[in-house]
Amino acid sequence: MYLEDVIHLIRSACTEAGGQAAWARQIGEHKQSINEVIHYRRRPTPKMCKALNIRPIVTYENGWRRRKG
């Protein structure tokens, strides 16, 4: 799963909750943190990952590419 996939999950969770502020309240996170993740300014927090039932694993590969879609 790529970062873009996680951001898609976050956006979907926000939509289901009724917005970023609503999802932030549900998971005990600051709404600004969610906004920063959605706009690629920071990585998803542990609270976000837990709410999405995912575990962050960092890997590195040759050549940097940003997946579109």
Beta strands, then each sheet from edge to edge (+ up, - down):
end
